[in-house]
Amino acid sequence: MTPKKNPPSNVEEISLAGTIPELTNNLTKQQYSFKPDSIRNLEQIMLECVHSCEIVSQNPAVRALVNSSKTFDLVIVEVFGSECFLPFGKRFKAPVVGLLSSVLLPWVNEQLGNPEGTAYIPAYMMGYGQRMNVWERLINTAAVVWAKMMYRNKSQIPSQVIADRLFGPGPKLEALAQNYSLVLSNSHFSINEVRPLVPALVEVGGLHLDNTQTMSKELKRLLGNAHEGIIYWSFGSMSRIETIPSEKLAQIFTAISELSQTVLVRLNRKMLAKVTNVTVPDNVYTMDWIPQYKTLCHPNVKLFISHGGLLGTQEAVACGVPTLMVPLYADQALNGRAMSDRGVARVISLRDSTTDDWREAFHDLLANNRYKENALRLKNIFLDRLSPPLETGVYWIEYVLRHKGASHLRSPALDLSYAQYLLIDVIALSIAATSLTIFILHILFRYLCTRCIRWWPKEVILEKRLFRRNISPFHCFLWIYKVKMN
């Protein structure tokens, strides 16, 4: 992040500009692997986060901060693919607040004692809805277990090495992670899954929505003069449209060229010319940078073509715009499924789609009024809150400060073992008690039948009856307990 030109007087920044390579997805690269996309993406996220930790931990200014005599009342860290900077809380004897830019990750649930609910809550990397069949629930549960194991091996262990080198030997990261005072999650039940939340986890989805964005005169003129409407296409800052394989991009442009609407695309034409010779249709207008939230909220924007990133999804929902989602990475398939289930989006595969698929999706989204109606309904639900997301986040951070860490928000589940949390000990005790009761009753009945009761038929008569077709349960009872005959 580039340092602010005129930061507030009480802000001191350590610039990391240029230290970490820009993370961008080259869509031309085709991934061929026996590993499912969900596992490969998760591994890549963890490796990138640990690599970033390694680089930042070697920054002289960061090292100087660790060894300084400064004091802080609160430490805010990112919660995602690594915990290497969690010891800052211990170092400064300050409570720690986490910022999570996505929906809850499996390991974060465990760190907060938050219920997993794999029967109806889809895992981060799985593109399932909240109504799963038995096969999907099985895969979903396995995916959560696998993600936690992978996080332990691919992130926590190497991050521990980095943390010990920077801060010196100290508490394990997994122990520190169970002492977050608060985690602010960039999610919201209206567009993500409905799920139980512990008090230390607060949803602030839409935290980034910026009403102060401004438009250039060129963009204002384009949007204002688009009498047939505007279709806005952006894959965010990480995934470059210019790097889509030539064949696939040509298919998309063919479908776009048949539309009457102007298609505004965040695309660098010079870069496109270097990597492909695809012709851009006449109804496509390209810009290197576009203020996305301001653009989406313009009344002439009819459709948003998105990769399904959570921030762009929230912006589209806040503006009431239907979306054509093309999931590429991370939680984008999950977001696409959530929006599709709510009737505000269509999902299409970049790899497997054809021109006809794009043509049909465009026609359905633009001609069917139900998408716009659902989008406006979802917008009202998403924005209907006691306070805006930013104010909510600030309130809870100040709450932690007022209550000196707010340890009362911590879930008691974190102090239980797996056996206690999953009630395995209770189940085992119940089985033992039930088995003992049945055994005692068995001995008692046997004793009563063989010592006390004298009026049954003789054994020979009983055995003859047992081998007849009209055997009664009573006869079986007598046979099992070997009743003593007269």
C-alpha positions as a printed Julia matrix, in Angstrom:
486×3 Matrix{Float64}:
   0.0     0.0     0.0
   1.34    3.43   -0.96
   1.71    5.77    2.04
  -0.79    8.64    2.32
   0.45   12.01    1.06
  -1.07   13.9     3.99
  -1.69   11.4     6.79
  -3.4    12.53   10.02
  -1.05   13.81   12.71
  -1.64   10.75   14.9
  -0.84    8.24   12.13
   2.62    6.8    11.58
   3.06    4.51    8.59
   5.59    1.85    7.66
   5.65    1.66    3.89
   5.71   -1.82    2.38
   5.34   -0.52   -1.17
   7.37   -2.62   -3.57
   8.32   -5.26   -1.02
   5.59   -7.75   -1.97
   4.97   -8.62   -5.63
   1.53   -7.67   -6.94
  -0.73  -10.7    -6.85
  -2.45  -11.02  -10.2
  -4.0   -14.0   -11.93
  -2.88  -14.59  -15.49
  -6.0   -16.2   -16.97
  -4.0   -17.45  -19.96
  -2.25  -19.96  -17.69
  -4.2   -23.2   -17.64
  -3.98  -25.25  -14.47
  -3.76  -28.99  -15.06
  -3.7   -31.04  -11.87
  -5.32  -34.02  -10.23
  -6.06  -31.77   -7.26
  -9.52  -30.17   -7.21
  -9.55  -26.4    -7.81
 -10.73  -25.82   -4.23
  -7.67  -27.51   -2.7
  -5.22  -25.97   -5.16
  -6.63  -22.47   -4.57
  -6.5   -22.91   -0.81
  -2.88  -24.04   -0.95
  -1.97  -21.08   -3.14
  -3.61  -18.6    -0.74
  -1.7   -20.02    2.22
   1.63  -20.07    0.39
   1.18  -16.45   -0.73
   0.26  -15.31    2.79
   3.21  -17.09    4.38
   5.52  -15.68    1.7
   4.24  -12.17    2.43
   4.86  -12.73    6.15
   8.42  -13.78    5.42
   9.13  -10.65    3.4
   7.45   -8.2     5.8
   9.12   -9.75    8.84
  12.51   -8.9     7.32
  11.63   -5.23    6.85
  13.97   -3.12    9.03
  11.14   -0.78   10.1
   9.01   -3.73   11.22
  11.93   -5.17   13.19
  12.54   -1.79   14.77
   8.88   -1.63   15.82
   9.15   -5.02   17.54
  12.2    -3.88   19.48
  10.89   -0.39   20.26
   9.66    0.88   23.61
   6.38    2.14   22.17
   3.07    1.18   23.72
  -0.3     0.59   22.07
  -3.82    0.15   23.42
  -4.98   -2.14   20.62
  -3.54   -4.27   17.83
  -5.51   -4.88   14.61
  -4.35   -7.73   12.34
  -5.65   -9.32    9.17
  -7.29  -12.71    9.62
  -6.81  -14.85    6.55
  -4.01  -17.2     5.53
  -1.38  -16.64    8.22
  -1.1   -15.61   11.87
   2.57  -14.63   11.91
   1.94  -11.13   13.33
  -0.41  -12.17   16.13
   2.45  -11.92   18.7
   2.25   -8.12   18.35
  -0.62   -8.33   20.84
   1.56  -10.17   23.35
   4.51   -7.91   22.62
   2.57   -4.72   23.42
   0.29   -6.31   26.06
  -2.72   -5.14   24.06
  -5.97   -6.82   22.98
  -6.11   -8.03   19.38
  -8.89   -7.37   16.88
  -8.98   -9.28   13.61
 -10.23   -8.04   10.24
 -11.49  -10.78    7.93
 -12.02   -9.71    4.31
 -14.17  -12.73    3.43
 -16.8   -15.0     4.89
 -15.67  -17.16    7.79
 -12.84  -19.57    7.06
 -12.89  -23.06    8.65
  -9.87  -22.41   10.87
 -11.29  -19.07   12.04
 -14.43  -20.84   13.23
 -12.25  -23.12   15.31
 -10.23  -20.21   16.71
 -13.39  -18.4    17.88
 -15.37  -21.43   18.99
 -17.93  -20.63   16.33
 -20.19  -23.52   15.17
 -19.26  -25.07   11.81
 -22.71  -26.32   10.82
 -21.42  -28.26    7.79
 -24.9   -29.73    7.27
 -26.17  -26.38    5.99
 -23.2   -23.94    5.89
 -21.07  -24.38    2.73
 -17.3   -24.35    3.15
 -15.29  -21.36    1.92
 -13.99  -23.06   -1.23
 -17.06  -25.12   -2.11
 -19.64  -23.62   -4.46
 -22.59  -25.14   -2.62
 -25.8   -23.52   -1.45
 -27.35  -23.85    1.99
 -29.62  -26.71    0.93
 -27.28  -29.6     0.21
 -28.06  -33.22   -0.57
 -26.4   -36.03    1.38
 -23.48  -36.31   -1.05
 -22.8   -32.57   -0.92
 -22.98  -32.57    2.88
 -20.43  -35.39    2.98
 -18.03  -33.54    0.65
 -18.64  -30.26    2.48
 -17.77  -31.81    5.85
 -14.67  -33.48    4.43
 -13.6   -30.18    2.84
 -13.79  -28.36    6.2
 -11.75  -31.06    7.97
  -9.2   -31.1     5.14
  -8.91  -27.29    5.12
  -8.12  -27.24    8.85
  -5.45  -29.92    8.44
  -3.97  -28.1     5.47
  -3.93  -24.81    7.34
  -2.08  -26.42   10.21
   0.63  -27.86    7.94
   0.86  -25.23    5.2
   0.4   -22.07    7.25
   0.6   -22.41   11.04
   3.84  -24.43   11.18
   5.85  -22.22    8.77
   4.28  -19.06   10.25
   5.41  -20.17   13.71
   9.0   -20.28   12.47
   8.71  -16.71   11.11
   7.06  -15.44   14.31
   9.67  -17.04   16.56
  12.44  -15.49   14.5
  10.85  -12.01   14.64
   9.49  -11.93   18.2
  11.55  -14.62   19.87
  10.19  -17.85   21.37
   6.77  -17.39   22.87
   3.23  -18.75   22.95
   2.12  -20.87   20.01
   0.19  -19.06   17.29
  -2.74  -21.44   17.66
  -3.03  -20.44   21.34
  -2.83  -16.72   20.52
  -5.47  -17.16   17.81
  -7.92  -18.39   20.47
  -7.66  -15.07   22.26
  -8.96  -12.62   19.67
 -10.98   -9.99   21.49
 -13.04   -9.46   18.35
 -13.13  -10.42   14.67
 -14.9    -8.19   12.15
 -16.03  -10.25    9.19
 -16.75   -8.76    5.77
 -19.92  -10.79    5.39
 -23.65  -10.33    5.88
 -26.44  -12.85    6.29
 -28.47  -11.28    3.47
 -25.93  -12.23    0.79
 -23.86  -14.9     2.52
 -25.02  -17.88    4.54
 -27.38  -17.71    7.49
 -25.38  -19.06   10.43
 -24.94  -18.79   14.23
 -22.29  -16.32   15.43
 -20.5   -16.06   18.76
 -20.46  -12.53   20.29
 -16.78  -12.04   19.41
 -17.64  -12.28   15.71
 -19.4    -9.3    14.15
 -20.53   -9.05   10.5
 -19.7    -5.74    8.8
 -20.26   -6.69    5.16
 -20.08   -3.6     2.96
 -17.4    -1.95    5.11
 -15.62   -0.7     1.96
 -18.63    0.95    0.29
 -17.45    4.46   -0.53
 -20.02    7.13   -1.34
 -17.28    9.71   -1.89
 -16.11    8.23   -5.2
 -16.07   10.66   -8.12
 -16.36   10.15  -11.88
 -14.4    11.69  -14.68
 -16.28   13.86  -17.18
 -15.66   11.21  -19.82
 -17.32    8.5   -17.72
 -20.24   10.75  -16.75
 -20.88   11.55  -20.4
 -20.72    7.87  -21.42
 -23.15    6.74  -18.71
 -25.52    9.66  -19.23
 -25.76    9.19  -23.02
 -26.29    5.4   -22.89
 -29.99    5.41  -23.77
 -30.03    1.63  -24.32
 -28.28    1.08  -21.01
 -24.78    0.11  -19.88
 -23.3    -3.31  -19.16
 -20.29   -2.98  -16.87
 -17.57   -5.66  -17.01
 -14.7    -5.96  -14.54
 -12.79   -8.87  -13.03
 -11.31   -6.73  -10.27
  -7.7    -5.76   -9.73
  -6.27   -9.29   -9.55
  -7.73  -11.03  -12.6
  -6.96   -9.24  -15.85
  -9.49   -9.56  -18.66
  -6.62   -8.97  -21.12
  -5.14  -12.36  -20.21
  -8.23  -14.44  -21.04
  -7.23  -16.98  -23.76
  -7.79  -15.57  -27.26
 -10.36  -18.18  -28.29
 -12.44  -17.64  -25.2
 -12.24  -13.84  -25.39
 -13.3   -13.97  -29.04
 -16.37  -16.02  -28.07
 -17.34  -13.5   -25.4
 -16.81  -10.53  -27.73
 -18.95  -12.22  -30.39
 -21.87  -12.45  -27.97
 -21.27   -8.87  -26.77
 -21.22   -7.49  -30.33
 -24.85   -8.6   -30.78
 -26.07   -6.5   -27.84
 -27.7    -3.1   -28.25
 -26.23   -1.87  -24.96
 -22.83   -0.22  -24.55
 -20.41   -2.49  -22.67
 -18.02   -0.62  -20.37
 -14.94   -2.75  -19.66
 -12.05   -2.24  -17.25
  -9.37   -3.22  -19.75
  -6.0    -2.02  -20.98
  -6.12   -2.02  -24.79
  -2.34   -1.76  -25.12
  -1.84   -4.83  -22.97
  -4.6    -6.62  -24.89
  -2.86   -5.88  -28.19
   0.38   -7.4   -26.86
  -1.11  -10.71  -25.77
  -3.81  -11.28  -28.4
  -5.09  -10.11  -31.76
  -8.78  -10.29  -30.81
 -10.87   -7.47  -32.27
 -12.78   -5.4   -29.75
 -16.44   -4.86  -30.8
 -17.69   -1.36  -31.62
 -20.1    -1.3   -28.67
 -17.28   -1.92  -26.17
 -15.82    1.08  -24.36
 -12.64    0.44  -22.38
 -11.02    2.33  -19.52
  -7.9     1.52  -17.47
  -9.57    2.42  -14.18
 -13.23    2.84  -13.23
 -14.76    3.93   -9.9
 -16.77    0.74   -9.57
 -19.27    1.5    -6.79
 -20.19    4.89   -8.26
 -20.56    3.32  -11.71
 -22.72    0.41  -10.57
 -25.12    2.77   -8.79
 -25.73    4.8   -11.95
 -29.36    4.27  -13.09
 -28.32    3.41  -16.66
 -26.25    0.37  -15.6
 -28.35   -2.7   -16.39
 -25.92   -5.56  -15.76
 -22.59   -6.28  -14.07
 -20.25   -8.95  -15.47
 -18.15   -9.97  -12.49
 -15.71  -12.66  -11.4
 -17.72  -12.99   -8.19
 -15.35  -11.32   -5.76
 -17.01  -10.51   -2.46
 -16.35   -6.75   -2.6
 -17.77   -6.39   -6.11
 -20.7    -8.6    -5.17
 -21.52   -6.36   -2.21
 -21.29   -3.27   -4.43
 -23.66   -4.78   -6.99
 -26.13   -5.74   -4.24
 -25.93   -2.26   -2.67
 -26.74   -0.74   -6.07
 -29.48   -3.24   -6.98
 -27.8    -4.47  -10.19
 -28.22   -8.02  -11.57
 -24.95   -9.86  -12.16
 -23.45  -12.36  -14.57
 -20.83  -14.16  -12.47
 -17.75  -15.9   -13.86
 -16.04  -17.49  -10.82
 -12.27  -17.81  -11.14
 -10.73  -18.25   -7.73
 -11.11  -18.6    -3.94
 -14.65  -17.92   -2.65
 -16.02  -16.69   -5.98
 -17.93  -19.92   -6.72
 -19.5   -19.68   -3.27
 -20.55  -16.07   -3.89
 -21.9   -16.96   -7.32
 -24.04  -19.76   -5.92
 -25.35  -17.5    -3.14
 -26.4   -14.8    -5.62
 -27.89  -17.35   -8.0
 -29.96  -18.87   -5.16
 -31.28  -15.4    -4.38
 -32.38  -14.89   -7.98
 -30.15  -11.9    -8.75
 -27.44  -13.56  -10.84
 -26.52  -16.16  -13.41
 -23.28  -18.15  -13.12
 -21.21  -19.13  -16.13
 -17.93  -21.05  -16.42
 -15.11  -19.28  -18.23
 -13.41  -22.55  -19.12
 -16.44  -24.49  -20.37
 -18.69  -21.77  -21.81
 -19.46  -21.2   -25.49
 -20.72  -18.2   -27.43
 -24.26  -19.57  -27.18
 -23.94  -19.81  -23.39
 -22.95  -16.16  -23.15
 -25.64  -15.11  -25.62
 -28.36  -16.96  -23.69
 -27.17  -15.59  -20.32
 -27.17  -12.0   -21.63
 -30.66  -12.37  -23.04
 -32.07  -13.91  -19.86
 -30.55  -11.33  -17.5
 -31.53   -8.33  -19.63
 -34.99   -9.44  -20.73
 -36.27  -11.11  -17.55
 -37.49   -8.46  -15.1
 -37.36  -10.84  -12.13
 -33.57  -10.4   -11.82
 -33.91   -6.64  -11.4
 -36.85   -7.01   -9.02
 -34.95   -9.5    -6.88
 -31.86   -7.28   -6.96
 -33.83   -4.28   -5.64
 -35.42   -6.44   -2.94
 -32.0    -7.77   -1.87
 -30.58   -4.24   -1.86
 -33.21   -3.15    0.67
 -32.44   -6.12    2.93
 -28.66   -5.63    2.69
 -28.78   -1.91    3.52
 -31.43   -2.16    6.25
 -29.27   -1.96    9.41
 -29.15   -0.16   12.74
 -25.98    1.6    11.6
 -23.74    1.59    8.5
 -21.02   -1.12    8.4
 -18.18    1.32    9.07
 -19.91    2.77   12.12
 -20.65   -0.75   13.37
 -17.0    -1.73   13.05
 -15.82    1.42   14.84
 -18.32    0.88   17.65
 -17.12   -2.66   18.36
 -13.45   -1.71   18.21
 -14.13    1.05   20.74
 -16.16   -1.46   22.78
 -13.06   -3.67   23.07
 -11.02   -0.64   24.15
 -13.61    0.48   26.72
 -13.76   -2.97   28.28
 -10.01   -3.6    28.17
 -10.08   -6.54   25.78
 -13.71   -7.56   26.38
 -12.74  -11.05   27.51
 -16.4   -11.71   28.32
 -17.05  -12.08   24.56
 -14.82  -15.15   24.39
 -16.69  -18.41   23.83
 -16.42  -21.06   26.6
 -16.23  -23.63   23.79
 -12.55  -22.71   23.38
 -11.8   -24.25   26.8
 -13.29  -27.63   25.85
 -11.47  -30.55   24.3
 -12.75  -32.03   21.03
 -14.36  -34.88   23.0
 -16.17  -32.45   25.27
 -17.22  -30.07   22.49
 -18.59  -32.88   20.31
 -20.25  -34.48   23.4
 -18.32  -37.7    22.79
 -17.86  -38.1    26.55
 -21.61  -37.6    27.11
 -22.46  -40.08   24.34
 -19.99  -42.62   25.75
 -21.43  -42.2    29.26
 -24.98  -42.57   27.91
 -24.08  -45.76   26.02
 -22.34  -47.18   29.08
 -25.3   -46.39   31.35
 -27.79  -47.83   28.86
 -25.7   -50.99   28.38
 -25.35  -51.47   32.13
 -29.1   -51.03   32.65
 -29.9   -53.58   29.93
 -27.4   -56.03   31.41
 -28.86  -55.69   34.92
 -32.38  -56.17   33.6
 -31.23  -59.23   31.64
 -29.74  -60.82   34.8
 -32.83  -59.92   36.82
 -35.25  -61.43   34.33
 -33.13  -64.53   34.02
 -33.12  -64.93   37.79
 -36.87  -64.43   38.07
 -37.59  -66.87   35.25
 -35.32  -69.64   36.52
 -35.84  -69.3    40.29
 -39.18  -67.81   41.07
 -41.73  -68.74   38.37
 -43.08  -72.31   38.47
 -46.22  -72.35   36.4
 -44.87  -72.56   32.78
 -45.51  -75.58   30.54
 -42.96  -78.36   30.66
 -39.79  -77.9    28.6
 -40.65  -80.61   26.06
 -44.02  -79.02   25.37
 -42.37  -75.59   25.05
 -39.78  -76.81   22.54
 -42.47  -78.44   20.41
 -44.37  -75.14   20.32
 -41.26  -73.23   19.33
 -40.87  -75.29   16.18
 -44.41  -74.7    15.07
 -45.37  -71.86   12.75
 -47.53  -70.11   15.33
 -44.63  -69.12   17.6
 -45.5   -66.23   19.84
 -43.07  -63.63   21.29
 -43.96  -65.04   24.69
 -42.64  -68.49   23.69
 -39.41  -66.9    22.41
 -39.03  -65.1    25.75
 -39.34  -68.4    27.58
 -36.78  -70.03   25.32
 -34.2   -67.23   25.65
 -34.34  -67.15   29.43
 -34.48  -70.96   29.78
 -37.4   -70.85   32.15
 -37.29  -73.61   34.76
 -40.23  -75.96   34.14
 -42.41  -77.77   36.65
